[in-house]
């Protein structure tokens, strides 16, 4: 009951914030926050919003199979955020965009505009619902299922609560609720680390030295070019991951476009970009400490890294306080990403697909419709009940960000026009060709593409647009 009470108090605070920020709300409030958001609030909240509940659970477990080499990608993130701040943000602010895909319409044509928005809607819907499904499963497994609450009630209630506190204030509300959720995320992470250290009889300094002395503290891989953890592969991939999945993603850019000016938006972007390295270092540190605790207590490690943190934090092995903290952490992380996804999907559908940004009645209906789609997709994933199939869906959807990279790169770095009628076909063909190449190379050489597949996907789209282009 302590966990349920904690969640209820948490939502009560969210609704209080929502009520204060949604007074006299209009469509401009919902879509752009009236361009009055303090940059430091956006920056702090974006750290939590960029991490889903899956991230909260998965990153600590990465140390079991790849040590701390994920930090190489995080270092690439920093340079990627700088690129977004000084290349893409000036473009978006100069054109006073509500949806970033409107740029494609102005530069390449109407079909390119619709294609880019459609790829975003497909990618974000599936990615957001898969992530939220995993969190609903965890909450049901460790909290609500034990109370006899059916899964469908758990996930419908979670989605319904997000819809309720975002339905009026939209992005303006999220700037402030993200601050609350990021605070809860940090507090939960730091307190769990402290609890694990004390469980092993260590001070904070001793725990830090134990992590540094562990073989799992390895960060850089520079001697193996074939390895997927090679530094240059991870670093360069990190740059492009941020450019595509932040700079070309309406969900991640919408809050940044609520700042008062371009200069403030750039400060916001660079600040939370740098913050990603220490935050992920803390997650990986927790993972190393959990492995050390398992060795000290004789507990067998799980076969999947995603089970490492739940095995300790959600089962009561570290005490009831950690169970509460774990619940707060995954709820804060998952809601800060799911609520922004729901808001950005509503924005893109109304502005890009329907092209009716001023229709408030349409916006309310679409927002409710997006919530219903979330419920249906989560139930479908539940019905599939196969980790391998869900992972395959998640992987295939990640391919759809490549065409967005190709479209924006063609628009930004060439002065050519393109035959707009061919754009949808090029963008659909590109991920299919990429997938076929990945399978062919793996079968013939044994090499598997990693994050660099995103760059290859964008390159294929770019080349296709060039071939069909004209001066």
Helices and strands as residue ranges (DSSP letters): H 2-21, H 27-32, G 33-35, H 39-49, H 53-61, H 63-66, H 70-83, I 84-88, H 89-94, H 102-107, H 110-139, I 140-144, G 145-147, H 151-166, H 171-199, H 204-213, G 215-217, H 231-242, I 243-247, H 250-254, G 256-258, H 262-297, H 307-313, H 320-348, I 349-353, H 360-384, H 387-398, H 400-413, E 417-418, H 420-445, H 452-467, E 469-470
